Amino acid sequence: MAKKEKSPVPVSENGFPVMHEMFVPKAIFFTNGVGVHKDRLSSFELSLRDAGIEKANLVTVSSIFPPGCKELSRKEGEKLIMPGQIVHCVMARQDTNEPNRLIAASIGLARPADPKRYGYLSEHHSYGETAKKAGDYAEDLAATMLATTLGIDFDPEKAWSERDQVFKMDKRLLKTRNVVQSAEGNAKGQWSTVVALGVFIF
């Protein structure tokens, strides 16, 4: 009988490498903000300050809501961020220096009813959309992505309001929501930046 080779990567009881568990977020909080400044970068910084996340070094990631991830309030989440900490987030960002131009940034969330399954986060940034329209669109994106992985039968050509009713009737999809920030471009032509973020806590 051949001797079983020892894996070069330590594996836990669940079959995944031990280190990987450290990089699966345990919680998330949502936040948003707006900033206005003559410099584009400074307006972004001010939007992060308004969102309460400017003290972190942000790393943007894509769209998976981890199994078992807990949702915290913004106030709870901010307390867990140390200055200079590398923080992973899903971020939507939009800016303009055109006077009165409408901008929006939104994050959508769709969670499965089974906490052992993963969900979806989506980011959407746009011009000319109201906060409600941008928020609904991001929520629609996340819900549709999750529905397709769960095998929920729906018509993708139907309006979000109609699909949302199908999703709500199917017990496999627990919750959808969005966080959004919109603003009008500064009347004097300064840079305006809006951000919406889902911030992960490990």
WOKA-V592200 format. One line per field, one symbol per residue. ss: DSSP state (2 for helix, 1 for strand, 0 for the rest). phi: phi as a letter, one per 40 degrees, with the letter a starting at -180 (. if undefined). A space follows every 10 residues. Layout:
# WOKA-V592200
ss->???
phi->???
This chain:
# WOKA-V592200
ss->0000000000 1000001222 2200001111 1111111002 2222222222 2000001111 0001100001 1102222200 0000011111 1111110000 0111111111 1100000011 1111111000 2222222222 2222222222 0000000002 2222222220 0011111111 1111000000 1111111111 10
phi->.cccccccbd bcccgbddcc ccbcdcaabb aaabbbaccc ccccdccccc cgbcccccbc bcbcccdgcc cbcdcccdcc bcdgccbcab bbaaaabcdg ccbababbbb bcccccbcbb bbbababgbc dccccccccc dcccccdccc gccacccccd cccdcccccc ccbcabaaba bbabddccgc cbbbbbbbbc bc
